[in-house]
Amino acid sequence: MKNLPPLALIAALAVASCTAPGASEAAPADTAKLDASGAHPATPLAEAPFTVQEIASFNEPWAMTFVPGTRAALITEKSGKLKLWQENGPTQDVAGVPAVAYGGQGGFGDVIVAPDFTTSGTVYLSWIEAGTGKNFGAVVGKAKLVQGAAPRLEGLQIIWKQDPKVEGRGHFSHRLAFSPDGKYLFIGSGERQKFDPAQDMKANLGKILRLNPDGSVPSDNPFADQGGVTAQIWSLGHRNILGLAFDATGKLWNQEMGPKGGDEVNLVEAKANYGYPIVSNGDHYDGKDIPDHPTRPEFAAPKLWWNPAVSPAGLAFYDGDLYPGWKNSLLMGALSGEGLVRMSIDGETLHKSDRWDFGKRIREVEVRDDGSVWLLTDGEDGKLVKLVPRK
């Protein structure tokens, strides 16, 4: 393994090679390297403990959340629409959505409900906003969802922005999750294919942020005394975060795409630095080496990683009983891996338990309150599907 170059040199060596593959979140897998964290072959769907039931079609669906107290779900379409899918009714367009800068990996992003949704009706959304020139950045807003014959958002208010906005349309991340106690909003912010911002404490790119529900900074954040965007930071050294999930014990997990290989799942802890772009278990797209995690033990290492890549997207914690053996697991979609990955949790250890081959890019994973698992497949004819346990 080569000696560590400065961050600027890492960026200079890799910018040209990362630009083209990075335009797609599912770069070709590195078939020349074995997965040193353990082989994880995919199992055919015919051997899965479930069947796949197609429910509805959407245009480039990106995220979904079930609406508490209803048989409905909110689903974002990347080009800028918010859909209200109803199990026993029509799928409706939700009015009052923000203007979205659609292109590349950018557009409408995540949607989650507030912890007090049943009384407030508040939902949180993320999307891409255009800046000056060719600059773009993710933003997060909150609004009240008014349901009925003509569903709409009211009082939309932006509470957070990526800082700074930069050129390019990749690695926005903009995934959202509330802490189990409902007190804090966590935001995954990608490094925008710019490498160095992941280690820059004056930028909120390449970070996981922790905010109060109104967008203000909690006084006990690890860098709160430094002010500005630095105060928002919970953890750093991330690349392209496309899933956040809390487990039953309150631990926060994230998955993120590595460069060429090195996709990883991390146990997220306050003030921890996960090392990108200084270390990664993958390499640059032009083949140039990035030192592996074991070479720099001061950085937090992933709990699991994949090389060849699976291109993770969507992450959910499962603690139900519908699918035997799945209790206390993380479920992760795979884009280039075209399937669903299950990882069992044992304290702070993860195990690669199952991987099923869907033959389709899986964009999102959600668990309904009845314990059923639902997925969104990717693309212009994306599907909402339900996993029906085999009897």
C-alpha positions in Angstrom: 0.0 0.0 0.0 1.4 3.4 -1.0 2.2 6.2 1.4 -0.7 8.6 2.0 -0.7 11.6 -0.3 -2.3 14.9 0.7 -6.0 15.3 0.1 -5.5 17.7 -2.7 -3.3 15.2 -4.5 -5.9 12.5 -4.0 -8.5 14.7 -5.6 -6.2 15.7 -8.5 -5.4 12.1 -9.3 -9.0 11.0 -9.3 -11.2 13.9 -10.6 -11.0 12.9 -14.2 -11.7 9.3 -13.6 -14.5 9.8 -11.1 -16.5 12.3 -13.1 -18.0 10.0 -15.7 -18.8 6.9 -13.6 -20.0 9.2 -10.8 -22.8 10.5 -13.0 -24.5 7.2 -12.3 -24.8 5.9 -8.8 -24.2 2.4 -10.0 -20.7 2.3 -11.4 -19.5 -1.0 -12.8 -18.3 -3.4 -10.1 -14.6 -4.1 -9.7 -14.5 -7.7 -10.6 -10.7 -7.9 -10.2 -10.9 -7.7 -6.4 -12.5 -10.2 -4.1 -14.8 -9.1 -1.2 -12.3 -9.4 1.7 -15.1 -8.9 4.2 -16.7 -12.2 3.1 -18.3 -13.6 0.0 -22.0 -12.7 -0.3 -23.5 -14.5 -3.3 -27.1 -13.7 -4.4 -29.8 -16.2 -4.0 -32.5 -16.6 -6.8 -35.9 -15.2 -5.9 -37.4 -18.7 -6.4 -35.6 -19.7 -3.2 -36.5 -16.6 -1.2 -38.8 -16.9 1.8 -41.2 -14.5 0.1 -42.9 -13.8 -3.3 -42.8 -10.4 -4.9 -46.2 -8.7 -5.5 -46.2 -5.7 -7.8 -48.6 -3.0 -6.5 -48.1 0.2 -8.5 -45.9 2.0 -11.1 -44.0 5.3 -10.7 -41.7 7.4 -12.8 -38.2 7.3 -11.2 -39.4 6.8 -7.6 -36.7 7.7 -5.1 -38.1 7.4 -1.6 -41.3 6.5 0.3 -42.8 6.6 3.8 -46.0 5.1 5.1 -48.6 7.7 6.4 -49.4 6.8 10.1 -53.0 5.9 10.7 -53.8 5.3 7.0 -53.4 2.7 4.3 -51.4 5.1 2.2 -47.8 6.1 1.5 -46.0 9.2 0.2 -43.6 8.5 -2.7 -41.2 11.0 -4.3 -40.5 10.9 -8.0 -37.1 12.2 -8.9 -38.3 14.6 -11.5 -40.3 16.6 -9.0 -43.6 15.0 -8.1 -44.9 13.8 -4.7 -47.4 11.0 -4.9 -49.9 9.8 -2.3 -50.5 6.1 -3.0 -53.6 4.7 -1.4 -54.1 1.0 -0.9 -57.8 1.2 -1.6 -58.0 4.3 -3.7 -56.3 6.2 -6.5 -52.7 7.4 -6.5 -52.9 11.2 -6.2 -50.5 14.1 -7.0 -49.7 16.2 -3.9 -49.9 19.9 -4.6 -47.6 22.5 -3.1 -44.3 20.7 -3.7 -41.1 22.8 -4.1 -39.4 23.5 -7.4 -36.8 20.8 -8.0 -33.5 21.0 -9.9 -33.8 17.7 -11.8 -30.8 16.2 -13.5 -28.0 13.7 -13.0 -28.4 12.2 -9.5 -30.4 15.3 -8.4 -34.1 15.9 -8.0 -36.8 15.1 -5.4 -35.2 13.1 -2.7 -36.3 11.7 0.7 -39.7 12.0 2.5 -40.4 11.1 6.1 -43.1 11.9 8.6 -42.5 13.9 11.8 -42.5 12.0 15.1 -45.7 13.9 16.0 -47.3 13.5 12.6 -50.6 12.2 14.0 -51.2 15.6 15.7 -49.2 18.0 13.5 -49.4 16.4 10.1 -45.8 17.5 9.4 -43.7 15.8 6.8 -40.0 16.4 6.0 -38.7 16.4 2.4 -35.4 16.8 0.7 -34.7 18.0 -2.9 -32.1 19.7 -5.0 -31.9 23.5 -5.4 -30.1 25.4 -8.1 -27.7 28.1 -7.1 -25.7 30.6 -9.2 -24.1 29.5 -12.4 -23.8 25.7 -12.5 -23.9 25.2 -8.7 -26.4 23.0 -7.0 -27.1 21.7 -3.5 -29.5 19.7 -1.5 -32.1 21.3 0.9 -34.4 19.9 3.5 -37.8 21.4 4.2 -40.9 20.7 6.3 -44.6 21.2 5.6 -48.0 20.1 6.7 -49.6 17.4 4.7 -53.3 18.1 4.1 -55.1 14.9 3.0 -58.4 14.5 1.3 -59.8 14.7 -2.3 -57.0 17.1 -3.2 -53.9 16.4 -1.0 -51.5 19.3 -0.7 -48.5 20.6 1.3 -49.0 23.8 3.3 -46.5 26.1 4.9 -43.4 24.6 3.3 -40.3 25.9 5.0 -36.7 25.2 4.2 -34.8 24.3 7.4 -31.4 23.2 6.0 -29.1 23.6 3.0 -25.9 22.0 1.8 -23.1 24.5 2.2 -21.4 25.3 0.0 -23.3 24.7 -3.3 -20.9 23.4 -5.9 -20.9 22.4 -9.5 -22.0 19.0 -10.6 -25.1 16.8 -10.1 -23.8 13.9 -8.1 -23.5 12.6 -4.5 -26.2 14.8 -2.9 -27.2 11.9 -0.6 -29.9 14.0 1.3 -31.3 11.1 3.3 -33.3 11.8 6.5 -34.0 10.0 9.7 -35.4 11.0 13.1 -33.9 9.6 16.3 -36.1 7.1 18.1 -37.0 9.6 20.8 -38.1 12.1 18.1 -35.9 14.9 19.4 -33.3 15.0 16.5 -33.3 15.0 12.8 -30.3 13.4 11.1 -29.3 14.3 7.5 -26.9 12.5 5.3 -25.0 14.9 3.1 -22.8 13.6 0.3 -19.4 15.0 -0.6 -20.7 16.0 -4.1 -17.9 14.1 -5.9 -15.4 16.7 -4.6 -13.5 14.5 -2.2 -11.9 17.0 0.2 -15.2 18.5 1.6 -15.7 15.2 3.5 -12.8 16.2 5.7 -13.4 20.0 5.7 -14.9 21.1 9.0 -16.2 24.4 7.4 -18.4 22.5 5.0 -21.4 20.3 5.7 -20.6 18.1 2.7 -19.5 14.5 3.3 -21.1 14.5 6.7 -24.0 13.3 8.8 -25.7 16.2 10.5 -27.8 16.3 13.6 -30.4 19.1 14.0 -33.4 19.9 16.1 -36.7 19.4 14.2 -36.9 23.1 13.4 -33.4 23.1 11.8 -31.6 24.7 14.7 -28.4 23.1 16.1 -28.6 21.1 19.4 -26.4 22.6 22.1 -24.8 19.2 22.8 -23.7 18.5 19.2 -20.0 17.5 19.3 -18.8 20.6 17.5 -21.6 23.0 18.6 -19.2 25.4 20.2 -17.5 26.1 16.8 -20.7 27.6 15.3 -21.7 27.9 11.6 -22.1 24.7 9.6 -19.5 23.0 11.7 -21.9 23.0 14.6 -24.3 20.8 12.6 -21.8 18.0 12.2 -22.4 14.7 13.9 -19.8 12.6 11.9 -17.5 13.1 9.0 -15.5 11.4 6.3 -18.5 10.1 4.4 -18.9 9.7 0.6 -22.4 9.2 -0.8 -24.9 8.3 2.0 -28.0 6.7 0.6 -29.5 5.2 3.7 -29.9 6.0 7.4 -31.6 3.7 10.0 -31.9 3.4 13.7 -32.1 -0.1 15.3 -34.1 -1.2 18.3 -31.4 -0.1 20.8 -31.1 3.4 19.3 -27.9 2.9 17.3 -27.6 4.8 14.0 -26.4 2.9 10.9 -25.6 4.3 7.5 -24.7 2.8 4.2 -22.8 4.6 1.5 -21.4 4.0 -1.9 -17.7 3.5 -2.1 -15.6 4.6 -5.1 -14.8 1.7 -7.4 -15.8 -1.0 -4.9 -15.7 -0.5 -1.1 -19.5 0.1 -0.6 -19.9 0.1 3.2 -22.2 0.0 6.2 -21.1 2.1 9.2 -22.2 2.3 12.9 -22.5 6.1 13.2 -21.1 7.6 16.3 -20.8 11.2 17.4 -17.5 12.9 16.3 -16.3 9.8 14.4 -14.3 10.3 11.2 -15.0 7.5 8.7 -11.9 8.4 6.6 -13.0 9.3 3.1 -11.2 10.2 0.9 -8.1 9.4 2.8 -9.0 5.7 3.2 -11.5 3.4 1.5 -11.7 -0.3 0.8 -12.3 0.6 -2.8 -10.1 2.4 -5.4 -10.4 5.3 -7.8 -12.3 4.7 -11.0 -9.1 4.9 -13.1 -7.5 2.2 -11.0 -5.4 4.5 -8.8 -5.1 3.1 -5.2 -6.8 4.5 -2.1 -5.3 3.2 1.1 -7.5 0.6 2.8 -9.0 1.3 6.3 -6.6 -0.9 8.2 -3.7 1.4 7.2 -5.2 4.2 9.2 -6.7 2.8 12.4 -7.5 6.3 13.7 -10.4 6.4 11.3 -13.6 4.5 12.0 -13.8 1.4 9.9 -17.0 0.0 8.3 -18.8 -2.8 9.9 -19.4 -4.4 6.5 -18.1 -3.7 3.0 -18.5 -5.0 -0.5 -16.0 -5.3 -3.3 -17.3 -6.0 -6.0 -19.8 -3.2 -5.4 -23.5 -3.6 -4.9 -24.3 0.1 -5.1 -26.4 0.4 -1.9 -29.7 2.4 -1.9 -32.3 2.5 0.8 -31.8 1.2 4.3 -34.4 0.0 6.9 -34.3 -1.7 10.3 -36.5 -4.8 10.6 -37.8 -6.1 13.9 -40.9 -7.8 12.9 -42.0 -11.5 12.8 -43.5 -11.9 9.4 -40.3 -13.3 7.9 -38.7 -16.0 10.0 -35.2 -15.2 11.1 -35.3 -11.5 10.1 -35.8 -10.0 13.5 -33.1 -7.4 14.4 -31.8 -7.0 10.9 -30.9 -4.2 8.5 -32.4 -4.5 5.0 -30.6 -2.7 2.2 -31.5 -2.2 -1.5 -28.8 -2.7 -4.2 -28.7 -0.8 -7.5 -25.9 -2.4 -9.5 -26.4 -5.5 -7.3 -30.1 -5.6 -8.4 -31.4 -7.0 -5.2 -32.1 -6.9 -1.5 -29.4 -7.5 1.2 -30.2 -8.6 4.8 -27.7 -8.0 7.5 -28.2 -9.4 11.0 -27.2 -7.2 14.0 -25.3 -8.7 16.9 -24.6 -5.7 19.2 -22.1 -3.6 17.2 -21.4 -6.5 14.8 -23.1 -7.0 11.5 -23.3 -10.2 9.5 -24.0 -10.7 5.8 -27.0 -13.0 6.2 -29.0 -13.0 2.9 -28.8 -11.5 -0.6 -31.6 -12.0 -3.1 -31.3 -11.5 -6.8 -34.3 -9.4 -8.1 -32.8 -8.7 -11.5 -33.9 -5.1 -10.9 -32.3 -2.1 -9.3 -33.8 -1.7 -5.8 -34.0 2.0 -4.8 -35.9 2.0 -1.5 -36.8 -0.3 1.4 -39.5 0.5 3.9 -41.2 -1.5 6.7 -44.9 -1.0 7.3 -46.4 -1.0 10.8 -47.8 -4.6 10.2 -44.2 -5.9 9.7 -44.5 -6.2 5.9 -41.5 -5.1 3.8 -42.1 -2.9 0.7 -39.6 -1.9 -2.0 -39.3 0.6 -4.8 -37.5 -0.5 -8.0 -35.5 2.1 -9.8 -36.1 3.8 -13.2 -38.8 5.3 -15.5 -41.1 2.3 -14.9 -40.3 1.9 -11.2 -42.5 -0.4 -9.2 -43.9 -0.4 -5.7 -43.6 -4.0 -4.6 -44.6 -5.9 -1.5 -42.7 -8.9 -0.2 -45.4 -11.6 0.7 -44.1 -14.3 3.1 -44.4 -17.8 1.7 -46.7 -20.1 3.6 
